[in-house]
Structure formats: structure tokens, C-alpha cells
Amino acid sequence: MSGVLSLLRRLYLTAYNWAVFAGWFQVLFLTLKTLKESGYQDVYRNVEKPLLLAQSAAFLEILHGIVGLVRSPISATLPQISSRLYVVWGILYSFPEVQTNPLICSLLISWSVTEIIRYSFFGTKEAFGSTPYWLLWLRYSTFLVLYPTGISSEIGMIYAALPYMKETGMYSYRMPNKWNFSFDYFYAAIVVLAIYVPGIPHLYGYMLGQRKKTLSKSKKA
């Protein structure tokens, strides 16, 4: 019975990883194609659907960790995926005014290249039990550049949306009301920006540790 469950797990994770890989590959292709043909102003409009789908699918990774399908620690997975979902739905989708910001290009290219490598790595590992060294190296090395460019673009997009949050009051809940409760999306976004400060070195340090551990182990093998 355990053998059957193990096989089903591998089949599911293989299909999941390659499906999301395809989504991010489409995001990168459309981003580069649009940049070449019409410029950054049209990038988000052309990639919105595959972007929303591919990034939203990452929510399943949180569930994978909770139920034990994967060994990735929730402490590392949750903040990264949560911040991505926030930027995609809470910023890009919610405030069309920032969709033509030039930072959309560095954001999407950083995200999509990172995810293409990551999902192909895990898809190959689940399907064949191992990965070639070059893919392992890419998985644990490209973040050295793509993490700083991606995270700085995330922060830039949130910052760019702040004036529109304040002007429109979107997602804010004002008093008086029957719940005697108020919520200001503008100040919540500022809190999110503040969380990036301790979060960036924590995640970057974790990934550096994983890189050193994994690559050194691979060389010994």
C-alpha cells in the first residue's frame, strides 16, 4: 500500500511541477515577446492570465508542506509565496495604474526565470529520482542575482501603488460601522514593506545555507 501511495505522490508532484513550469515559461515568453514588439507598457496586459494562474498555483505548495508531501519547511515557503500572492493580487491586479510601471519587466523576468528553473528541477527529480548537476547548480546559484532583482522589484511595485491605495481607499474599512472596526489598506501595505526588512536577510541567508550544503554534498557524491 505504501508503494502505491509513494507512486501516486510522485506522479502528482511530477505533473504539478511540470504544469506550473509550463505556466511560467509562457509568462517569460510573452514578457520578452511584448518587450520586443511593443514595449513594457503592454507587458502586464499580455501576461496577466498565465501570471495569475501560475502564481496562484503556488498556494498548493503551502498545502504540500502542511500534509507532508514535500520536505520544504513552511517557515521558508510561506513568506515567499505569501509575498508573491500579495504582489500579484493585492498590487498588480488591484491597481491598474502600476501595471505599466517599468519595474514590471524586472519583476516578471526575475520571477519567471527563477520558477522555470525551480519547477523543472523538482519535476525532473520527481520523475527520474535525480537531476543533472547543471540543473542542480542553476537551482542553487541563479538566486544570487535573481532574488535581489525580484525582491527589489516587488518592493518597488508596492511603493508605486501606495498613492493609489490612499486615493481610492480600496480594501479599506472605515469607521463608524457596526463592528466598531477599521482597516486601512494603505497602512497595511506600509507594514508589509516593513516586514521585508527582516524577511530579506532571513530568506537570503537560508538560501545561501541551502546552496552551500547542497552543492558541497553533490561534489562529494
N, C-alpha and C positions, 0 to 999 in steps of 0.2 A: 504493500500500500504506500509506504514511504517513497518507494522508487517511482511510482506513478505520480505522486504529488510533486516530487522533485522535477520530473519531466514536464509536468504542466506548468510549474513555476518557470522553468527555463524557456518554454515555448511562449508563455505570456510575456516575460520580460524581453525576450528577443523581438517579438512583434511590437511591443510598446516602444522600445528604443529605436528601432528602425523606422517606425511610423513617425515618431517625433523628429527623428533625423531628417526625414523627407520634408516635414513642415519647415524646419529651419533652413534647409537647403533652398526651398522655394523663397523664403524671406530674403536670403542673401542674393539669390539670382535676380529677384525683382528689384531689390535695392540697387544693385550695380547696374542693371539694365535701365532703370529710371534715371539714375545719376548721369548715365551716358547720353540718354535720349532727350531728357527734358529738365534735369536739374533736381536739386534737393527739395524744392518746394512741393514736388509731386510724389516724393518717396512714400510718405506715410499713407497717402490715399491709395497707392497701388499695393501696399503690403499689409494693410490693416487686417483683412480677414485671415490670412495664414499666420500673421503675427499673434493675433488674439487666440487663435486655436492652438498654436504650438506652445505659447507661454502658459495658457490655461491648463494644458495637459500636464504641465509640471506639478500641478497640485496633487496629482496621483502619487508623486514621489514621496510626499509627506505621509500619505497613507501606506505606501510601501514600507517606509521605515517603521511606522507605528505597529503594523501587523507582522513585521519581521521578514518581509520578502527580500529586503536588502540589508546590508550591514552598515550603511552610511548613518552616522549619528544625526539625530534630529536637531541637535544643537547647532550643527553646521548647515543642514539642509533647510530648516525652517526660515531663518532670517534671510537667506539668499533668495529663496523662492518667493517669500512674502514681499520683499522689496521689489522684485521684478513684477509681481502681480499688481502691486500698488502703482508702479510707474506706468504699466500698460493700461490698466483700467481706471485708476484714480487720477492719472495725469493725462496721458496721451488720448485716451478715448473720451475723457470727460471734458477736456478743454481744447477744442479745435484750434484755438489761437496759437498753441505751441506746436502744432503738428508740422508747421513749416519752418521751425527753428533749425538752423544748420546742424545743431548737435544731434538731430535725429539720425544723421548719417553715421557718425562715430558710434552712437548707441547701438544701432541695428547691426552694423558690421562687427562690432566687438561681441555683441551677444550671439549673433548667428554663427560666426566662425568658432567661437567657444563651444557652442552647443552642437554644431556639426561634428567637431572632434570628439566631444564628450559622449554623445549618443552613439556614434559609430564605434567608439571604444567599448562601451558597455554592450552594444548589440553584438559585436564580434566576440567578446568574451563570453556572453551567454550562449551564443550559437556554437562556438568551437571550443570553449573551455580555456582559451588563452588568446593573447593578442600579439602581433608582431612588435618588436622593440620600437620601431619608428613611430608607431601609433601610441605606444605607451609614453614615449618621450614627448610627443606632441601634447598628449593629455595632461602631463605634469610639468610642461615648460611654457606653453603659449600663454598661460595665465599671467606670467611675469609681465607681459606687455598688455594683454587684453583686459585683465582685471582693472588696472589703473585707468585705462581709456574708457572702459564700460562704466565703472563706478563714478568717474568724474562726469560722464555724460548724464548718468541718472540724476546726480545732484544738480547739474545744470538745468535739466528739464524741469525738475521740481521747483527750482528757484525761478525759472522763467514763468511758471504757472501761478506763482504767488499773487501777482497783481490781479489776475482774473478770478482767483478764488475770493479775494477780498471784495472785488467789484460786484460779482454775481451772487455771492453768498451761497453758492452751490454746496449741497450736502450739509449745510449748517442748520442748526435747530435753535431758534431764538426763543427767549422768554418774553412775555409770560406764556405759559402753556399749562395744561392740566397735570403734566408730570413734574412741573417745577424743576425742569432740567434744561440745560443749554449745551450746545456743542458747536464749536467754530472750526470748520474745516481748514481755514487759513492757519490758525494757531496749531492745529493738529499736524499740518504739513511742516511747520517750523520744528515741532517736536521730532518728527521723522528725520529731518535734516540733522538735528542734534544727535540722534541715535547713530547716524552714520559715523560720527566722530570716533566712538569707541568700537563700533562694529567693523570698520575697515581694517584696523591693525589686527583685530581678533581673527577675522576670516583669512586675511592675507598670511598671517603667521601660521594658521592651521594648514593652509595650502602649501606653504614653504616646508613645513614639517612633513607633510604627506609626500611631497616631491623628493625630499632627501631620503626618506625611509623607503619609498617605492623604487626609486632609481638605483639606490645602493644595493637593495635586495636583488634587483633584476641583474645587476652586473655580477654579483656573487654567484647567481644561479647559472 
